[in-house]
């Protein structure tokens, strides 16, 4: 399972999403993730909208196995429901 988190520096939800992903790496052998700093990579909201397929107002935008899950809140719910995240 591979997750990509598109986020930006200074965003508390991006930090939280990364923490959740790091917990999952520790808890599961089959979970890997990549954090993409949209500012460092030069990715705009318009670029993200093309990838997501709908308007993007916030970050992070998170994909699990190339499927758009949503933001931090949706990712946390997904992880608890589907990946047995325990905190």
Secondary structure, DSSP 8 states (H G I E B T S, - for coil): -EEEEEE-TT-HHHHHHHHHHHHHHHH-SS-EEEEEEHHHHT--HHHHHHHHTS---SS-EEEETTEEEESHHHHHHHHHHHS----
